Amino acid sequence: MERKQKLRALVRTPASAERKAAEQPYLSEAQYRFLFDRAPLPVWLVDEKTLGFVEVNNFAIRHYGYSREEFLGMTLADIRPPEDLPVFLATFQKTSRPPIRSLDVGTRRWKHRKKDGTIIDVEIVTRRILFRGRPSRLTIINDITERVRAEESSAFLASIVESSSDAIVGENLDGSIVTWNAGAERLYGYPAREVLGRPMSVLIPPECSEELASITDCIRRGSILERHETLRLRKDGSRVDVAITVSPVRNAAGEIIGASTVARDISDRKRTEKALRDLSGRLLQIQDEERRHIARELHDSTAQRLAVLECNLRLLQQRSPGLDPAMRRNLEQSVALGGECSNELRTLAYLLHPPLLDELGLASALRAYISGHNQRRAIFVSLKLPRRLPRLGSDLEIAIFRIVQEALSNIYRHSKSKTAKIRLSASPRECILEVSDQGQGIAPDILQRLNEGTAILGVGIAGMRERVRQLGGRLEILSGPRGTTVRSVFPRQDPSAVTPRNNPSHTEQIHSVSHYTERSRRKTA
């Protein structure tokens, strides 16, 4: 605006000169020459009838790229884009009819074309004068191309913001809402007139009030908060799940003047994720129940029949001294095979669902399992538990036990390590399980995909991750040339007790474990 006033001042005569202009409306050639020489912008004179250039200043020559001789051989039509010529000629004809008056000044916007073909936006201030006795137009040109582009860009950006399906809200450093698009109105239920000027806290439910200070601190530091999932408050008081991105807004000098918050409704996604988690949790629960059922059936039915078969074979062996040597050897082998099958079956039943886990707790179940594992496989596993490990709740205990099983199985199949370590720690707030080896490690690209949950390497790690997630914990896999560590962190459960239904009796459990440990003792001997 200030520059525009300066432009008008270049063609405005003083008050005393205006009184003289009433008698003599024409300025002298010397006055116009002075104007030409001092103007900090392109200035030219054009013949009103022919539209040909009569005079141009040096600034116009430099800005448009034509020489003075080229200019004086051209008309205004030569610097107009071809598509603008019809409108220009029609406008010129209308404005050239009235007689010349003393203050006949006009301002217009046009497009001009430079010698190199560049199209520019200009704002012109023109005055009809007599120059050397000929009706002419004195024109001062201001190149506003950058301003027009900025206006167009701003209008386009505003259109994008307004048409976005996401809620886009602008706030100043005081936390007051300054912009509010249609997406915000749809998401939050407030029309713009009801929230502009109000604090952002109107959108934050009480349970998320601590977020406001951290978001404000993030803005003042110039950081971007990306895809933070949280809750927001609607006008009707309901909560909505959103993913927000908060970015600082800076002025031309680079100073932070506020923030822009883009919020996307993720309620549908959250409901879908919850349904999938519920389904996955139910599948794990069914799997554990099925393992418990199969273990009980094997123990109560098949194992008992094998025990009877073994007893019958031994009786037959004792009462058949007259059998030929070949038959006796076959009978001895049958007795031995029966015993091995019985032991293997009891071991399988124990691995499917360890009875100690329900009766005596996680510590006893892990010690028995690790003892048997060290006998069955060529990997020595050390176990470190808290001196007094309380009951952790049935869901957490079964999850920890299954993760230990799967982790040791992976070490046996993939790591080539001869040793493994299990460490379990428990505090009032969380429980941490670490299973580590000293093997060959995991390739970095596979490790990254495992931690991102995108690697498809069977169901083992996926099952561990799902068990941890069902209990609100997290699973981390750390690996390098010296080995791999699987770290599971669980929030502490309410240890109120849940003894699983349909468990074997205490006597049956101890009997099963005694067979398991006895088999290990015999192998060692």
C-alpha positions in Angstrom: 0.0 0.0 0.0 2.8 2.4 0.9 4.5 1.7 -2.5 1.2 2.3 -4.3 0.9 5.7 -2.6 4.4 6.6 -3.8 3.4 5.7 -7.4 0.4 7.9 -7.2 2.5 10.7 -5.8 4.7 10.6 -8.9 1.8 11.8 -11.0 0.0 13.9 -8.4 0.5 17.6 -8.6 0.7 19.9 -5.5 -2.4 21.8 -4.4 -1.1 25.0 -5.8 -0.3 23.3 -9.1 -3.9 21.9 -9.2 -5.3 25.4 -9.1 -3.1 26.3 -12.0 -4.0 23.1 -13.8 -7.6 24.2 -13.8 -6.5 27.0 -16.1 -3.7 25.0 -17.8 -4.2 21.2 -17.5 -0.9 20.3 -19.1 2.5 19.8 -17.5 5.7 20.9 -19.2 8.0 18.6 -21.0 10.7 19.4 -18.5 8.5 18.3 -15.7 7.9 15.0 -17.4 11.5 14.5 -18.2 12.4 15.0 -14.5 9.8 12.4 -13.7 11.3 10.0 -16.2 14.8 10.4 -14.9 13.9 10.0 -11.2 11.3 7.3 -11.3 12.5 4.1 -9.6 10.1 2.0 -11.8 9.5 1.5 -15.5 7.8 4.6 -17.0 6.8 5.3 -20.6 4.7 7.6 -22.8 2.3 6.1 -25.3 0.5 7.9 -28.2 -3.2 7.7 -27.4 -4.3 7.1 -31.0 -1.6 4.7 -32.3 -0.7 3.1 -29.0 2.9 3.4 -30.1 5.6 4.2 -27.5 6.8 7.8 -27.6 9.3 7.6 -24.8 10.6 5.1 -22.2 13.0 5.4 -19.3 16.1 3.4 -18.6 14.4 1.3 -15.9 11.8 0.1 -18.4 14.6 -0.8 -20.9 16.4 -2.8 -18.3 13.3 -4.5 -16.9 11.7 -5.5 -20.2 14.9 -6.3 -22.1 14.1 -4.2 -25.2 16.4 -1.5 -26.5 15.1 2.1 -26.7 15.0 1.8 -30.5 13.0 -1.4 -30.3 10.5 0.2 -27.8 10.0 3.2 -30.0 9.1 1.0 -32.9 6.5 -1.0 -30.9 3.0 -0.5 -29.6 1.3 -1.6 -26.4 -0.1 -4.5 -28.2 3.4 -5.9 -28.7 4.0 -6.4 -24.9 0.6 -8.0 -24.3 0.2 -11.8 -24.2 -1.9 -12.7 -27.4 -4.7 -14.1 -25.3 -5.2 -10.7 -23.6 -5.3 -8.5 -26.7 -9.1 -8.5 -27.3 -9.8 -7.4 -23.7 -7.0 -4.8 -23.8 -8.2 -3.3 -27.1 -11.8 -3.1 -25.9 -10.8 -1.5 -22.6 -8.5 1.0 -24.4 -11.3 2.1 -26.8 -13.6 2.8 -23.9 -11.2 4.8 -21.9 -9.9 6.9 -24.8 -13.2 8.6 -25.7 -13.6 11.2 -22.9 -11.7 14.5 -23.3 -8.5 15.1 -21.4 -9.0 16.5 -17.9 -6.4 17.7 -15.4 -6.5 14.8 -12.9 -7.5 11.9 -15.2 -5.6 9.2 -13.3 -6.4 5.5 -13.4 -5.0 2.3 -11.9 -5.2 -1.2 -13.5 -3.7 -4.6 -13.4 -2.5 -6.2 -16.6 -0.2 -8.9 -17.9 2.9 -7.9 -19.8 5.4 -9.9 -21.9 9.1 -9.3 -21.7 11.4 -9.7 -24.7 12.5 -13.2 -23.5 8.8 -14.2 -23.4 8.4 -14.1 -19.7 4.9 -13.1 -18.7 4.7 -10.8 -15.7 1.8 -9.3 -13.7 1.9 -5.5 -13.4 0.0 -2.8 -11.7 -0.1 0.5 -13.7 -0.9 4.0 -12.8 -1.7 6.1 -15.9 -2.6 9.7 -16.7 -3.8 11.2 -19.9 -1.6 14.2 -20.9 -0.6 16.3 -23.9 3.0 15.6 -24.9 4.4 17.8 -27.6 0.9 18.7 -28.6 -0.3 15.1 -29.0 -2.8 13.3 -26.6 -0.6 10.7 -24.8 -0.7 8.5 -21.8 2.0 8.7 -19.0 2.2 5.2 -17.4 4.2 4.0 -14.4 4.5 0.3 -14.1 4.9 -1.8 -10.9 5.9 -5.5 -11.3 3.7 -7.4 -8.9 4.4 -10.9 -10.2 5.7 -12.2 -6.9 2.9 -10.7 -5.0 0.3 -12.2 -7.3 2.0 -15.6 -7.2 2.0 -15.4 -3.4 -1.7 -14.4 -3.4 -2.6 -17.3 -5.7 -0.5 -19.7 -3.7 -2.1 -18.5 -0.5 -5.6 -18.8 -2.0 -4.8 -22.3 -3.3 -3.4 -23.4 0.0 -6.4 -22.0 1.8 -8.6 -24.0 -0.6 -6.7 -27.2 0.1 -6.9 -26.7 3.9 -10.6 -26.0 3.7 -11.4 -29.0 1.5 -9.2 -31.4 3.5 -11.1 -34.3 5.1 -8.7 -34.0 8.1 -9.3 -31.4 10.9 -6.7 -28.6 10.5 -6.6 -26.2 13.4 -4.2 -23.2 13.8 -3.3 -21.8 17.1 -1.1 -18.9 18.3 1.6 -19.2 21.0 -1.0 -18.4 23.7 -2.9 -21.6 22.7 -5.9 -19.7 21.3 -7.5 -21.1 18.1 -7.0 -18.8 15.1 -8.0 -21.0 12.1 -10.6 -23.7 11.8 -11.4 -25.6 8.6 -14.5 -27.5 7.6 -12.8 -30.9 8.5 -12.5 -29.6 12.1 -16.1 -28.7 12.2 -17.1 -32.2 11.0 -14.8 -33.9 13.4 -15.4 -31.9 16.6 -18.9 -30.6 15.9 -18.1 -26.9 16.6 -18.7 -24.3 13.9 -15.8 -21.9 13.5 -17.6 -18.9 15.1 -17.9 -20.9 18.4 -14.2 -21.8 18.8 -12.2 -19.0 17.2 -10.4 -17.2 20.0 -11.0 -20.0 22.5 -8.1 -22.1 24.0 -7.1 -25.4 22.4 -7.9 -27.0 25.8 -11.6 -27.0 24.8 -10.8 -30.0 22.6 -8.7 -31.9 25.2 -10.5 -34.3 27.6 -9.5 -34.1 31.3 -7.7 -37.5 31.1 -5.3 -36.1 28.4 -4.7 -32.7 30.1 -1.0 -33.4 30.6 -0.5 -33.5 26.8 -1.1 -29.8 26.5 2.0 -28.7 28.3 4.2 -31.2 26.4 2.7 -30.2 23.0 3.3 -26.5 23.8 6.9 -27.2 24.8 7.3 -29.1 21.6 6.0 -26.1 19.6 8.3 -23.6 21.3 11.3 -25.8 20.6 10.4 -25.9 16.9 9.9 -29.7 16.9 7.3 -31.6 15.0 5.0 -34.0 16.8 4.2 -36.7 14.3 1.2 -39.1 14.3 0.6 -39.0 18.0 -2.4 -41.1 18.8 -4.7 -39.7 21.5 -8.2 -38.7 22.4 -10.0 -35.5 21.7 -13.3 -34.0 23.0 -16.3 -33.3 20.7 -18.9 -30.6 21.3 -21.4 -33.2 22.5 -18.9 -34.4 25.2 -18.0 -37.7 23.4 -14.4 -38.8 22.9 -12.9 -39.5 19.5 -9.7 -41.4 18.7 -7.4 -39.2 16.6 -3.9 -39.3 15.2 -2.5 -35.8 15.4 0.5 -34.1 13.8 1.6 -30.8 15.3 3.9 -28.5 13.4 5.3 -25.1 14.4 4.3 -22.1 12.2 6.9 -19.5 11.5 6.7 -15.9 10.1 8.9 -14.5 7.3 11.7 -13.8 9.8 11.7 -17.5 10.9 10.2 -16.8 14.3 7.7 -19.3 15.7 4.3 -17.6 15.9 2.0 -20.6 16.5 1.3 -24.1 15.5 -0.8 -26.1 13.0 -2.5 -29.3 14.3 -3.8 -31.9 11.7 -6.1 -34.5 13.3 -7.4 -37.6 11.6 -10.2 -39.7 12.9 -8.9 -43.2 13.6 -12.0 -44.5 15.5 -12.8 -47.1 12.8 -9.2 -48.3 12.8 -9.1 -48.5 16.6 -12.3 -50.6 16.6 -10.9 -52.9 14.0 -7.6 -53.3 15.9 -9.5 -54.0 19.1 -11.6 -56.6 17.4 -8.5 -58.3 16.0 -6.8 -58.2 19.4 -9.8 -59.7 21.0 -9.9 -62.4 18.3 -6.2 -63.1 18.7 -6.4 -63.2 22.4 -9.3 -65.6 22.2 -7.4 -67.8 19.8 -4.4 -67.9 22.2 -6.8 -68.7 25.1 -8.4 -71.5 23.1 -5.0 -72.8 22.2 -3.9 -72.9 25.8 -7.2 -74.6 26.9 -6.8 -77.1 24.1 -3.2 -77.9 25.2 -4.4 -78.3 28.8 -7.2 -80.6 27.6 -4.9 -82.7 25.4 -2.3 -82.9 28.2 -4.9 -84.1 30.6 -6.3 -86.7 28.2 -2.8 -88.0 27.5 -2.1 -88.2 31.2 -5.4 -89.7 32.3 -6.1 -92.0 29.4 -3.3 -92.9 27.0 -0.5 -92.8 29.6 -2.5 -95.0 32.0 -3.1 -97.6 29.2 0.6 -97.6 28.4 1.4 -98.1 32.0 -1.0 -101.1 32.2 0.5 -102.5 28.9 4.0 -102.1 30.4 2.9 -104.0 33.6 1.4 -106.8 31.6 4.5 -107.2 29.5 6.6 -107.4 32.6 4.4 -110.1 34.1 4.6 -112.0 30.9 8.4 -111.6 31.0 8.5 -113.0 34.5 6.2 -116.0 33.8 7.7 -117.2 30.5 11.1 -118.6 31.3 10.7 -121.3 28.7 10.6 -119.0 25.7 13.3 -119.4 23.2 16.1 -116.7 23.3 14.7 -114.8 20.3 11.3 -114.5 21.8 12.7 -113.4 25.1 14.8 -110.7 23.4 11.6 -109.5 21.6 9.7 -109.4 24.9 12.5 -107.5 26.6 12.5 -105.0 23.8 8.8 -104.6 24.0 9.0 -103.9 27.7 11.7 -101.3 27.1 9.8 -99.7 24.3 6.6 -99.6 26.5 8.6 -97.8 29.2 10.1 -95.3 26.8 6.7 -94.6 25.2 5.2 -94.0 28.6 7.9 -91.6 29.6 7.8 -89.8 26.3 4.1 -89.4 26.5 4.3 -88.0 30.1 7.0 -85.6 28.9 4.8 -84.5 26.0 1.9 -83.9 28.3 4.0 -81.9 30.6 5.3 -79.7 27.8 1.8 -79.2 26.5 0.7 -77.8 29.9 3.0 -78.1 32.9 0.9 -79.0 36.0 3.3 -77.2 38.3 2.4 -73.9 36.6 -1.2 -74.2 38.0 -0.4 -75.8 41.4 2.9 -74.3 42.6 3.5 -71.3 40.3 5.8 -70.0 37.6 9.1 -70.4 39.5 8.6 -74.2 40.1 7.4 -74.7 36.6 10.4 -73.0 35.0 12.9 -74.8 37.2 11.4 -78.2 36.3 11.2 -77.2 32.6 14.8 -76.0 32.4 16.1 -79.1 34.2 14.4 -81.3 31.7 15.5 -79.1 28.8 19.2 -79.3 29.8 18.9 -83.1 29.8 17.1 -83.4 26.5 19.1 -80.9 24.4 22.7 -80.0 23.9 22.3 -76.5 25.2 23.0 -75.5 28.8 20.4 -73.1 30.1 20.9 -71.0 33.2 17.9 -69.7 35.1 17.9 -66.6 37.3 14.8 -65.9 39.3 14.0 -63.5 42.1 14.5 -65.1 45.5 10.8 -64.8 46.3 8.7 -64.7 43.2 5.0 -64.1 44.1 2.2 -65.4 42.0 1.8 -63.2 39.0 -1.7 -64.2 37.8 -2.5 -67.1 35.5 -2.5 -65.1 32.2 0.9 -63.6 32.9 2.5 -66.8 34.1 1.3 -68.8 31.1 2.6 -66.1 28.8 6.0 -66.0 30.4 6.3 -69.8 30.3 5.2 -70.0 26.6 7.7 -67.3 25.6 10.5 -69.2 27.4 9.5 -72.3 25.5 9.5 -70.6 22.1 12.6 -68.6 22.7 14.6 -71.7 23.7 13.2 -73.6 20.7 14.4 -70.7 18.4 17.9 -70.8 20.0 18.1 -74.6 19.4 17.0 -74.3 15.8 18.8 -71.1 14.6 21.4 -69.6 16.9 24.0 -72.5 17.0 24.7 -71.4 20.6 25.8 -73.9 23.2 24.5 -71.8 26.2 21.4 -69.7 27.0 20.4 -67.5 29.9 17.0 -66.8 31.3 16.5 -63.9 33.7 13.2 -62.9 35.2 12.8 -59.8 37.4 9.7 -58.4 39.0 8.9 -55.1 40.6 5.6 -53.7 41.9 5.0 -52.1 38.5 6.4 -54.5 35.9 7.8 -57.8 35.1 10.8 -58.2 32.8 11.8 -61.5 31.1 15.1 -61.8 29.1 16.2 -64.8 27.2 19.6 -64.5 25.6 22.1 -66.7 23.8 25.7 -66.3 22.6 25.0 -67.5 19.0 25.5 -66.1 15.5 22.9 -63.3 15.8 20.2 -62.1 13.4 20.9 -60.2 10.1 20.3 -56.4 10.6 17.7 -56.2 7.9 15.7 -59.2 9.3 16.1 -57.8 12.8 14.7 -54.4 11.7 11.7 -56.1 10.2 11.2 -58.3 13.2 11.1 -55.3 15.5 8.7 -53.5 13.1 6.5 -56.6 13.0 6.7 -56.9 9.2 9.0 -60.0 9.0 7.2 -63.3 8.2 9.4 -66.0 9.7 6.9 -68.4 11.0 4.5 -68.1 13.9 7.0 -68.3 16.8 8.0 -64.7 17.2 4.5 -63.5 16.1 3.0 -65.6 18.8 5.3 -64.2 21.4 4.6 -60.7 20.3 0.9 -61.3 20.4 1.0 -62.8 24.0 3.0 -59.7 25.2 0.6 -57.3 23.4 -2.5 -59.0 24.9 -1.1 -58.2 28.4 -0.3 -54.5 27.5 3.5 -55.1 27.3 6.2 -54.8 24.7 8.6 -57.2 23.0 12.1 -56.2 22.0 14.6 -58.2 20.1 18.3 -57.2 20.4 20.9 -58.9 18.3 24.5 -58.6 17.3 27.6 -60.8 16.4 27.8 -62.0 20.0 24.2 -63.2 20.3 20.6 -62.3 20.6 18.3 -61.2 23.5 14.5 -61.4 23.5 13.2 -59.0 26.1 9.6 -58.9 27.2 8.3 -56.2 29.5 4.9 -56.7 31.1 2.9 -54.5 33.4 2.1 -56.3 36.6 -1.2 -58.1 36.7 -3.6 -58.3 39.6 -2.3 -61.5 41.2 -5.8 -62.5 42.3 -5.9 -65.9 41.6 -7.2 -67.8 39.0 -6.7 -71.5 39.1 -7.6 -72.8 35.7 -10.7 -75.0 35.4 -10.6 -78.7 34.8 -7.0 -79.1 36.1 -5.6 -82.4 37.1 -5.7 -83.2 40.7 -2.7 -82.4 43.0 -1.8 -86.1 43.2 -1.9 -86.5 39.4 0.2 -83.4 38.9 2.9 -84.5 41.2 2.8 -88.0 39.7 3.3 -86.5 36.2 6.2 -84.4 37.3 7.9 -87.2 39.1 7.8 -89.3 35.9 9.3 -86.3 34.0 12.1 -85.7 36.5 12.7 -89.5 37.0 13.2 -89.9 33.2 15.8 -87.1 33.2 17.6 -88.7 36.2 17.8 -92.1 34.5 19.2 -90.5 31.3 21.9 -88.7 33.3 22.8 -92.0 35.1 
